[in-house]
Amino acid sequence: MADMEDDDLLDALGVEAAPTKAGAHTKLEERLIAGFEDILRFVETNGRVPQHGEDRDIFERLYAVRLDRLRGMPEARELLASLDASGLLSGPVAAVVAVDSLDDEDLLAELGVDAPADDEDITQLRHVSSYADRQTAEEIANRARCEDFDNFQPLFEQVERDIQSGQRKTLRFGRDASVEQGNFFILDGQIAYVAEVGKAARTPNGESNARLLVIFSNGTESNLLERSLQRALYKDETGRRITDPDNGPLFGDTIEPEDIESGTIYVLRSQSDHPYVSEHRELIHKIGVTGGKVETRIAGAKDDATYLLAGVDIVATYKLAHINRTKLENLFHKIFAPAQLNLTIEDRFGKPVKPREWFLVPLHVIDEAVNRIRDGSITSMSYDPTTATLRKQPE
């Protein structure tokens, strides 16, 4: 077997060796085939032929002009006939550019894009501003004097005071990319106020896009699209969202690994039949924070020593925004530390475990603590287990 030639081996296996055609196509023909295959992949992916227009993706425009060029070349239609099952090459040629004289590099130049180097893939464009980005820059730059700025100036002054006092925070734009009437942002060093939001329209890709009236703290205004404002805030390294005074981040404006955009404080009551738990069931509560569903978090409670190896009842939940999970849980533990449950149980393997996050605290006191978190007064409070109340710490 080792001495058999390839043809002999194929023959022994019952396989006929097909002769290989060398140089079946010229380089130009191979390029035409490859270019048409790009168009076919676009049609298969998008369900339509590529179209012209400045609102189209740069490569869709490239494929549209390429298709026009192929339609105008009889030799190309003949070469590609076996691939053109859907009859793409029989369509009309759009009179957009003189396609007969353009190759891909010329076309990119026609579209305002530098041609790639010889060792670069033509589909990997670098340092190219998209049409949307150019449109955004024009809209942001195209500001007019706000004739009734006196009506808005007090709003900007109040926002600045709120930021200085800590009632409002500035967050890097992106954690929450929504834009609503009444929102404040920082863009290009100016505070931007969304004064009006027009009726939303649909973009070609199906996204909602509304026209906005945005007032800037330097006394100018701009009628720009919602998507344009979002893109500008994303691109501006100093772009920020200014939070509402009653919904700001709990622990500052630095994004940390445990930060969650929104979350739930949950309070649980144990179904354990442990004698001490049974006796004080109405007072023993577990306090935690989750960024997901509470039901998912407690799904395996009866098998987890953290939950006293028993099912639990959800007795209260509170929705908050811009929470640092770790810091918030630590804050609860610090406040209610004098009432932490001192109970040791054995886990499923007989190992002693002292569960945390369980406290002998009435539910109404937990409710008060959450409300104080919302208004910012919790940091000056401590829990007195002798009276079961929150008390202001001495100065």
C-alpha positions in Angstrom: 0.0 0.0 0.0 2.8 2.4 0.8 4.3 2.1 -2.7 1.0 2.8 -4.5 0.6 6.1 -6.4 -2.3 8.4 -5.6 -4.1 7.4 -8.8 -3.6 3.7 -8.0 -4.9 4.3 -4.4 -8.0 6.1 -5.7 -8.6 3.3 -8.2 -8.3 0.7 -5.4 -10.9 2.6 -3.4 -13.3 2.7 -6.4 -12.9 6.5 -6.9 -12.3 8.0 -10.3 -9.6 10.7 -10.4 -11.1 13.8 -12.1 -8.6 15.8 -14.1 -7.8 19.2 -12.7 -8.3 22.2 -15.0 -5.3 24.5 -14.7 -6.0 28.2 -15.2 -9.7 27.7 -15.8 -10.3 31.5 -15.4 -8.3 34.6 -15.9 -7.6 36.9 -13.0 -10.2 39.3 -14.2 -12.8 36.5 -14.5 -12.0 35.3 -11.0 -12.4 38.8 -9.7 -15.8 39.2 -11.5 -17.0 35.9 -10.0 -15.8 36.8 -6.5 -17.5 40.2 -6.8 -20.8 38.6 -7.9 -20.6 36.1 -5.1 -20.4 39.0 -2.6 -23.6 40.4 -4.2 -25.3 37.0 -3.9 -24.4 36.8 -0.2 -25.9 40.2 0.4 -29.1 39.3 -1.4 -29.3 36.0 0.6 -28.7 37.8 3.9 -31.0 40.9 3.3 -33.7 39.4 1.0 -33.2 42.2 -1.6 -30.8 43.5 -4.1 -28.3 46.2 -3.0 -29.5 49.7 -3.5 -28.0 53.1 -4.1 -28.4 56.1 -1.8 -26.5 58.0 0.8 -28.6 56.5 3.6 -27.3 53.1 2.7 -24.4 51.2 4.2 -21.1 51.9 2.3 -20.8 48.3 1.2 -24.4 48.1 0.0 -23.7 51.1 -2.2 -20.5 49.3 -3.4 -22.4 46.2 -4.3 -25.2 48.2 -6.0 -22.6 50.0 -8.3 -20.8 46.7 -8.9 -24.1 45.0 -9.9 -24.8 47.9 -12.4 -21.3 47.4 -13.8 -21.8 43.6 -14.3 -25.2 44.2 -15.9 -23.5 46.4 -18.4 -20.9 43.9 -19.4 -22.1 41.2 -21.8 -19.0 39.1 -21.2 -19.7 39.2 -17.4 -23.4 38.1 -17.9 -22.2 35.2 -19.9 -19.5 34.3 -17.4 -21.8 34.5 -14.4 -25.0 33.0 -16.0 -24.6 29.7 -14.1 -24.5 31.5 -10.8 -27.3 33.9 -11.5 -30.3 31.6 -10.8 -32.4 34.6 -9.6 -31.8 36.7 -12.7 -30.0 39.6 -10.9 -28.0 40.4 -14.0 -31.0 40.9 -16.2 -32.2 44.0 -14.2 -31.8 47.6 -15.4 -28.7 49.6 -14.9 -29.2 52.6 -12.6 -27.8 55.9 -14.0 -26.0 56.9 -10.9 -22.3 56.8 -11.8 -20.3 55.9 -14.9 -19.9 52.3 -13.8 -18.1 51.0 -16.8 -14.9 52.9 -15.9 -14.9 52.2 -12.1 -13.2 49.4 -10.3 -13.7 48.9 -6.6 -10.9 51.3 -5.6 -12.2 54.0 -7.9 -15.7 53.4 -6.5 -14.5 53.9 -2.9 -12.8 57.1 -3.9 -16.1 58.2 -5.6 -17.9 57.5 -2.3 -15.3 59.5 -0.3 -13.4 56.6 1.1 -9.7 56.0 0.8 -8.8 52.8 -1.0 -7.1 50.2 1.2 -3.5 49.1 1.0 -2.6 46.1 -1.1 -2.4 43.9 2.0 -5.8 45.1 3.4 -9.2 43.6 2.9 -11.4 46.0 1.0 -14.2 45.2 3.5 -12.1 46.3 6.5 -12.3 50.1 6.4 -10.3 52.0 8.9 -10.5 55.7 10.0 -13.6 56.2 7.9 -16.5 58.4 9.2 -19.9 56.9 8.3 -22.6 58.9 6.7 -24.5 58.7 10.0 -21.5 60.1 12.0 -21.0 62.9 9.5 -24.7 63.8 9.8 -24.6 63.7 13.6 -21.6 66.1 13.6 -23.4 68.5 11.3 -26.6 68.4 13.4 -24.7 68.9 16.7 -22.7 71.8 15.2 -25.8 73.4 13.6 -27.1 75.3 16.6 -29.1 78.4 16.7 -29.6 81.1 19.3 -32.3 80.1 21.8 -34.7 83.1 21.7 -36.5 82.2 24.9 -33.4 81.1 26.9 -34.5 83.1 29.9 -37.2 80.5 30.5 -34.6 77.7 30.6 -31.8 79.4 32.4 -33.2 78.7 35.9 -33.3 75.0 35.1 -29.6 74.9 34.2 -28.7 76.9 37.3 -30.7 74.5 39.5 -29.1 71.5 37.9 -25.6 72.9 38.6 -26.6 73.5 42.2 -27.9 69.9 42.5 -24.7 68.5 41.1 -22.6 70.5 43.5 -24.8 69.4 46.5 -24.7 65.7 45.4 -28.5 65.5 44.7 -27.7 64.8 41.1 -24.9 62.7 39.7 -23.2 62.5 36.3 -22.9 59.0 34.8 -21.0 58.0 31.7 -23.5 57.7 28.9 -24.2 54.2 27.9 -25.4 52.5 31.0 -28.8 54.0 30.2 -29.0 55.2 26.6 -32.6 56.3 26.7 -33.6 59.9 25.8 -36.8 61.3 27.2 -38.3 64.8 27.5 -36.9 66.5 30.6 -33.5 64.6 30.5 -30.3 66.5 31.1 -26.9 65.5 29.6 -23.4 66.9 29.3 -22.2 67.1 25.7 -19.1 68.9 24.5 -18.7 70.6 27.9 -22.3 72.0 27.8 -25.4 70.9 29.8 -28.0 69.8 27.3 -31.7 69.8 28.1 -34.2 67.8 26.1 -37.1 70.3 26.0 -39.3 68.6 23.5 -39.6 65.1 21.9 -41.5 64.9 18.6 -43.4 62.0 17.1 -41.1 59.0 16.6 -40.5 57.9 13.0 -39.0 54.6 11.8 -35.5 54.5 10.3 -34.7 52.3 7.3 -33.5 49.6 9.6 -36.7 49.7 11.7 -35.4 51.7 14.7 -37.5 54.5 16.3 -36.1 57.9 15.8 -37.7 61.1 17.1 -36.9 64.8 16.4 -35.8 66.6 19.5 -35.6 70.2 20.7 -32.4 70.4 22.8 -31.4 73.5 24.7 -27.8 74.0 25.7 -26.5 75.9 28.7 -24.6 78.4 26.5 -27.9 79.8 25.2 -28.2 77.8 22.0 -30.7 75.2 20.7 -30.7 72.4 18.2 -33.4 70.4 16.4 -31.6 67.1 16.1 -32.7 63.4 15.9 -32.7 61.2 19.0 -30.2 58.8 17.4 -27.9 61.7 16.5 -27.8 62.8 20.2 -27.2 59.3 21.3 -24.3 58.8 18.9 -22.8 62.2 19.9 -22.9 61.2 23.6 -21.3 57.9 22.9 -18.5 59.4 20.9 -17.8 62.2 23.4 -15.4 60.8 26.0 -16.8 63.4 28.5 -20.4 62.8 27.5 -22.6 62.2 30.6 -26.1 61.6 31.7 -27.2 63.8 34.6 -29.5 61.8 36.9 -32.8 63.0 38.4 -32.5 64.3 41.9 -34.6 61.5 43.3 -33.1 58.7 41.2 -29.4 59.3 41.3 -26.7 56.6 41.9 -26.4 55.6 45.6 -22.7 55.7 45.9 -21.2 58.2 43.4 -20.6 58.3 39.6 -17.8 55.8 39.2 -18.8 52.6 37.4 -17.5 49.6 39.3 -17.7 45.8 38.5 -20.7 45.3 40.8 -22.7 48.2 39.5 -26.1 47.3 38.0 -28.2 49.7 36.1 -31.4 48.8 38.0 -32.1 46.2 40.7 -34.3 45.0 43.4 -33.9 45.0 47.1 -35.7 42.0 48.4 -36.8 40.9 51.9 -37.4 37.2 52.6 -38.9 35.3 55.5 -37.8 31.7 56.1 -40.0 28.6 56.1 -37.5 26.8 58.3 -38.8 24.5 61.1 -35.8 25.3 63.3 -37.1 26.1 66.8 -35.6 29.5 67.1 -36.7 30.5 63.6 -40.2 29.2 64.2 -40.5 31.2 67.4 -39.3 34.5 65.9 -40.5 34.0 62.3 -42.2 37.4 62.0 -39.0 39.2 63.0 -36.3 37.2 61.1 -35.7 38.6 57.7 -33.1 38.2 55.0 -32.2 41.4 53.1 -30.4 41.2 49.7 -30.0 42.9 46.4 -30.2 41.3 42.9 -30.0 42.6 39.4 -32.3 39.9 38.1 -35.5 38.2 39.1 -35.9 37.5 42.8 -37.7 34.3 42.0 -34.6 33.1 40.1 -32.3 34.1 42.9 -34.2 32.0 45.5 -35.1 29.0 43.3 -32.7 26.6 45.2 -33.3 28.0 48.7 -34.2 24.7 50.3 -30.8 23.2 49.3 -28.7 26.3 50.2 -27.5 26.9 53.8 -27.5 30.6 53.0 -31.3 30.4 53.0 -31.3 28.2 56.2 -31.9 25.1 54.0 -35.5 25.9 53.7 -38.0 27.6 51.4 -38.5 31.3 51.7 -41.4 33.7 51.3 -40.9 37.1 49.5 -42.4 39.6 51.9 -41.2 42.8 50.2 -39.4 44.1 47.2 -38.1 47.6 46.3 -37.0 48.8 42.9 -34.0 51.1 42.7 -31.7 52.4 39.9 -28.0 52.8 39.6 -27.1 50.5 42.5 -23.7 49.1 43.5 -24.8 45.7 44.8 -21.9 45.1 47.1 -21.9 48.5 48.7 -25.7 48.5 49.3 -25.7 45.1 50.9 -22.7 46.1 53.1 -24.7 49.2 54.1 -27.6 47.1 55.2 -25.3 44.8 57.1 -23.6 47.7 58.9 -26.9 49.4 59.9 -28.5 46.2 61.1 -25.4 44.6 62.5 -26.6 44.9 66.1 -29.6 42.7 65.2 -27.8 40.1 63.0 -29.2 36.6 63.6 -26.7 34.6 65.6 -27.6 31.1 64.4 -25.4 28.2 63.3 -26.8 25.3 61.2 -25.3 22.4 59.5 -25.2 22.3 55.7 -26.0 19.2 53.7 -22.6 17.8 54.4 -22.7 18.3 58.1 -20.5 21.3 58.1 -21.5 24.2 60.4 -22.6 27.3 58.7 -23.5 30.7 60.1 -25.7 32.4 57.4 -25.4 36.1 56.9 -28.0 38.7 55.7 -30.5 37.5 58.3 -31.6 40.0 60.9 -34.1 40.3 63.8 -35.7 43.4 62.4 -39.4 44.3 61.9 -40.5 44.7 58.3 -41.7 48.3 58.9 -38.1 49.3 60.0 -36.7 47.7 56.8 -39.2 49.7 54.8 -38.1 52.9 56.6 -34.5 52.1 55.8 -35.2 51.7 52.1 -37.0 55.1 52.1 -34.1 56.7 53.8 -31.8 55.2 51.1 -33.9 56.9 48.5 -33.7 60.3 50.1 -30.1 59.9 51.1 -30.6 60.2 54.9 -29.7 56.6 55.7 -26.0 57.4 56.2 -26.7 59.3 59.4 -28.9 56.5 60.9 -28.2 53.4 63.0 -30.5 50.7 64.3 -31.3 50.4 68.0 -32.4 46.8 68.7 -33.6 47.7 72.2 -36.3 49.9 70.7 -36.5 48.3 67.3 -36.1 51.8 65.6 -33.7 53.7 63.4 -32.0 56.5 65.3 -29.9 59.4 64.1 -26.3 58.9 64.9 -24.7 61.6 67.2 -22.6 64.2 65.3 
